[in-house]
Amino acid sequence: MSALDPTQGKAQDPADPLDAAIGPDSVEIKPWQARLVLFQRIAGGFMIVKGLIHWALLFTGAAFYALPIEARSATVFFAVIDLVAGVSLWLASTWGASVWLFAVASQVVAGLLFVRLTGLMILLTILELMLVAFYVVVRFMAYREQQD
């Protein structure tokens, strides 16, 4: 079945650039670029869950107010920044990795400077640093693939 031009009733030229597909079907995604998007979705999901955990702590009431002021301010900060980083990574936005790297760097600084380190905090920080290292490798491979 050929596409008909509604104004003239004849078949359109399939090579016409105005008739080209728009959207995901028109974009060629190479393997490492697809892996990068998949990784960003995984890291974004991790950050969204982490942000929701901070929000859950905010809504505990008495348990939140029992924390030292540094821990309370860090909880509020990470409740916001982790969700922003998670959503931007999930959507594979160009600025998502920047926000995520800022959130991870803030997590490391907060853990080292003023928040009492617990086993879970150390584990999350190590996991995030490993995710960043893996992101650098996947991003480099996707960049190299795009240059070829």
C-alpha positions in Angstrom: 0.0 0.0 0.0 1.5 3.3 -1.0 1.2 6.6 0.9 -1.2 9.0 -0.8 -0.8 12.7 -0.9 -4.2 13.9 0.4 -4.0 17.1 -1.7 -3.3 15.5 -5.1 -4.4 11.8 -4.7 -1.1 10.4 -6.0 1.6 8.4 -4.3 4.3 10.3 -2.4 8.0 10.0 -3.1 9.3 7.7 -0.3 12.7 9.4 -0.5 11.2 12.8 0.4 12.9 13.9 3.7 9.7 15.4 4.9 8.2 11.9 5.0 11.1 10.5 7.1 10.3 8.9 10.4 10.6 11.1 13.5 11.5 9.6 16.8 13.2 6.5 18.0 12.8 4.6 14.7 14.8 7.3 12.9 17.8 7.3 15.4 20.5 4.7 15.1 21.6 3.6 18.6 24.8 1.8 18.6 25.5 -1.0 21.2 27.6 1.0 23.7 25.2 3.9 23.5 22.4 1.5 24.3 24.4 0.2 27.2 25.0 3.7 28.4 21.3 4.5 28.4 20.6 1.2 30.2 23.2 2.0 32.8 21.8 5.5 33.3 18.4 3.9 33.9 19.8 1.6 36.5 21.8 4.3 38.3 18.7 6.6 38.0 16.5 4.0 39.7 19.1 3.5 42.4 19.1 7.3 43.0 15.3 7.5 43.0 15.1 4.8 45.7 17.8 6.5 47.7 16.0 9.8 47.5 12.7 8.2 48.6 14.5 6.7 51.6 15.6 10.2 52.6 12.0 11.4 52.2 10.8 8.5 54.3 13.2 9.6 57.0 11.9 13.1 56.8 8.4 12.0 57.4 9.2 9.9 60.5 8.8 12.9 62.7 10.4 12.2 66.1 13.2 10.0 64.6 14.1 12.8 62.2 14.2 15.5 64.9 16.3 13.2 67.1 19.2 13.4 64.6 21.9 16.0 64.9 21.4 19.2 62.9 24.1 18.2 60.4 22.4 14.9 59.7 19.0 16.6 59.3 20.3 19.2 56.9 22.1 16.4 54.9 18.9 14.4 54.8 16.9 17.3 53.4 19.6 18.1 50.8 19.9 14.5 49.7 16.1 14.0 49.6 16.0 16.7 46.9 19.3 16.2 45.0 19.0 12.4 44.8 15.6 12.5 43.2 16.6 15.2 40.8 19.7 13.2 39.8 17.7 10.0 39.6 15.0 11.4 37.3 17.5 13.2 35.1 19.5 10.0 34.8 16.4 7.9 34.1 15.4 10.3 31.3 19.0 10.1 29.9 19.2 13.9 29.8 22.5 15.5 28.9 22.8 17.2 32.3 21.7 14.2 34.3 25.2 12.8 34.7 26.5 16.2 36.0 23.8 16.4 38.7 24.5 12.8 39.6 28.3 13.4 39.9 27.5 16.4 42.1 25.3 14.3 44.3 27.9 11.6 44.6 30.6 14.0 45.4 28.4 15.7 48.0 27.7 12.3 49.5 31.4 11.5 49.8 32.1 15.0 51.3 29.2 14.7 53.7 30.2 11.3 54.8 33.8 12.3 55.4 33.2 15.7 57.1 30.2 15.9 59.3 27.8 13.0 59.1 28.4 10.1 61.4 29.5 7.2 59.3 27.5 4.0 59.7 27.9 0.7 57.9 25.1 1.5 55.5 26.4 4.9 54.7 29.9 3.5 54.0 28.3 0.8 51.8 26.2 3.3 49.8 29.2 5.6 49.3 31.4 2.7 48.0 28.6 1.5 45.8 28.1 5.0 44.3 31.8 5.4 43.7 31.9 2.1 41.9 28.9 3.2 39.8 30.7 6.4 38.9 33.8 4.4 37.8 31.7 2.1 35.7 29.9 5.1 34.2 33.2 6.6 33.1 34.1 3.4 31.4 30.8 3.0 29.6 30.7 6.7 28.7 34.2 6.5 27.2 33.2 3.4 25.2 30.1 5.1 23.9 32.1 8.2 22.9 34.7 6.1 21.1 31.9 4.2 19.3 30.3 7.5 18.2 33.6 8.8 16.9 34.1 5.7 14.7 
